[in-house]
Amino acid sequence: MLSYKSRRRLSLLILLVGLPLYIVVAVNVIALFDRPSILVEVLVYVSLGVLWAFPFKYVFRRRGSGRS
């Protein structure tokens, strides 16, 4: 298990480095295909926007509470 301080640092790293990289990759992957209808495109981006956080649920749990 990670300590509170380690989780804080890891969550900051994920938000400042990992999330922008994930966004760039997601946009580039979508750009490889023919442009779908706007509704399909919105659904893809919304689902990708939600899915990135699931692997990091433990890291972000109680992030702002100050508890360990």
C-alpha positions as CSV (number, residue, x, y, z in Angstrom):
1,M,0.0,0.0,0.0
2,L,1.2,3.5,-0.8
3,S,1.4,6.1,1.9
4,Y,-0.7,9.2,1.7
5,K,2.3,11.3,0.6
6,S,3.1,8.8,-2.1
7,R,-0.4,8.8,-3.4
8,R,-0.5,12.6,-3.4
9,R,2.7,12.7,-5.5
10,L,1.5,9.9,-7.8
11,S,-1.9,11.6,-8.3
12,L,-0.2,14.9,-9.2
13,L,2.0,13.1,-11.7
14,I,-1.0,11.3,-13.3
15,L,-2.9,14.6,-13.6
16,L,-0.1,16.7,-14.9
17,V,1.7,14.2,-17.2
18,G,-0.6,11.2,-17.7
19,L,-3.9,12.9,-18.5
20,P,-2.5,15.3,-21.2
21,L,-0.7,12.3,-22.8
22,Y,-3.9,10.3,-22.7
23,I,-5.9,13.1,-24.3
24,V,-3.3,13.5,-27.1
25,V,-3.4,9.7,-27.7
26,A,-7.2,9.6,-27.7
27,V,-7.5,12.4,-30.2
28,N,-4.9,11.0,-32.5
29,V,-6.5,7.5,-32.4
30,I,-9.9,9.0,-33.2
31,A,-8.3,11.0,-36.1
32,L,-7.1,7.8,-37.7
33,F,-10.7,6.9,-38.6
34,D,-13.1,8.6,-40.9
35,R,-15.0,11.2,-38.9
36,P,-18.1,9.6,-37.4
37,S,-21.3,11.6,-36.7
38,I,-21.1,14.2,-34.0
39,L,-23.2,12.1,-31.6
40,V,-20.9,9.1,-31.9
41,E,-17.8,11.3,-31.6
42,V,-19.2,12.9,-28.4
43,L,-20.1,9.5,-26.9
44,V,-16.6,8.2,-27.7
45,Y,-14.9,11.2,-26.0
46,V,-17.2,11.1,-23.0
47,S,-16.6,7.4,-22.5
48,L,-12.8,7.8,-22.9
49,G,-13.0,10.7,-20.5
50,V,-14.5,8.5,-17.8
51,L,-12.5,5.4,-18.5
52,W,-9.1,6.9,-17.9
53,A,-9.8,7.3,-14.2
54,F,-10.8,3.7,-13.3
55,P,-7.3,2.3,-13.2
56,F,-6.3,5.1,-10.8
57,K,-9.3,4.9,-8.5
58,Y,-7.1,3.8,-5.6
59,V,-4.6,6.6,-6.1
60,F,-7.3,9.3,-6.1
61,R,-9.4,7.8,-3.2
62,R,-9.4,10.3,-0.3
63,R,-6.9,12.5,-2.1
64,G,-8.3,15.8,-0.7
65,S,-9.3,14.6,2.7
66,G,-5.9,14.6,4.4
67,R,-6.5,11.2,5.8
68,S,-4.3,8.2,5.1
